[in-house]
Amino acid sequence: MEFTQKHMHRHRIIFFGSSKFVIPIIEVLAKNFSAKGGPASGWDLALVVTTEKNPTDPVPSYCIRSKVRYYIVTDFRDKRLINDLVNAKAPIGVLASFGAIIPNEVLDLFPHGIINIHPSLLPKYRGSTPVQTAILNGDKTTGVTIIKLDEEVDRGPILTQVEEPIFENDTSESLHERLFRLGSSSIVRTIELYLKGKIRLREQNHAKATFTKRLNRGDGYIDLQNPPKPEVLARMIRAYYPWPNVWTKVRIKNHESRIKFLPEKKIQVEGRRPMNYKDFINGYPNLSPVMLNLFQHLNS
């Protein structure tokens, strides 16, 4: 990708993001900041930077279909990427679910900084798993906060904040989708007001900050000898779907098998299709009393 002199009269915006959940944000930026017109005439969504590595991953796949320039970053020491960002002369960047820390030398390339769409009501739930943590904790409300990035994770000043309820059947997947759509619906107006100096940045109350942790596959494991309480397990199932899922190992027909607990009262034996609890119990009648007790509570 190169930015030539004939394009220099247009203002540019750069987006940093990964995962299928950010596609609505790219769509709204492409629609409103493009050479084809839109409210922000004279602008281009010049580049999408992603940590996704394969052309079939959600962000590269969308960019290929929509003819949006994109760049896969594995290291911000990549001189080609830095040169492209310098040559773009973009006054502002937008970030959502990027999965990597933006170094100061990149932040400094944007005169108005990079603004981040974060799926929680900051300063609550800074870090990489705010949606999962909100469901795990049984919260009834969450939201989206748009901040200006600084050198620390999710600590920057707030531009705007919108609340959103957490429904009883919300999973990490459904809540992520809704929150980032909520963020996409307000990002264009927020950018316009911010660049016109009509938004007063509000410092977060750092004394009230809470932090989340990065998940790994082991976080979804439950020990059947010491299982969580049924209400906790029910929240885990929703919070850890679709990854890492809640799972355990049981002996079925003299073989140790991994099983996953899924939303909507479903269970899946490794290599088999999901089934409801009743069909699972009928199909595997020699389950332990602990397993049967768990199903009884989860099915109530």
Secondary structure as UniProt FT lines:
FT   HELIX           5..7
FT   TURN            8..9
FT   STRAND          11..17
FT   HELIX           20..22
FT   HELIX           23..32
FT   TURN            35..36
FT   TURN            41..42
FT   STRAND          43..50
FT   TURN            55..56
FT   HELIX           58..66
FT   STRAND          70..72
FT   TURN            76..77
FT   HELIX           79..88
FT   STRAND          92..96
FT   HELIX           104..107
FT   TURN            108..109
FT   TURN            111..112
FT   STRAND          114..118
FT   TURN            122..125
FT   HELIX           130..136
FT   TURN            137..138
FT   STRAND          141..148
FT   TURN            153..154
FT   STRAND          158..165
FT   TURN            168..169
FT   HELIX           172..195
FT   TURN            196..197
FT   HELIX           206..208
FT   HELIX           217..220
FT   TURN            224..225
FT   HELIX           230..239
FT   TURN            240..244
FT   STRAND          246..252
FT   TURN            253..254
FT   STRAND          255..262
FT   TURN            263..265
FT   STRAND          266..269
FT   TURN            270..271
FT   STRAND          275..276
FT   HELIX           277..283
FT   TURN            285..286
FT   HELIX           289..298
//
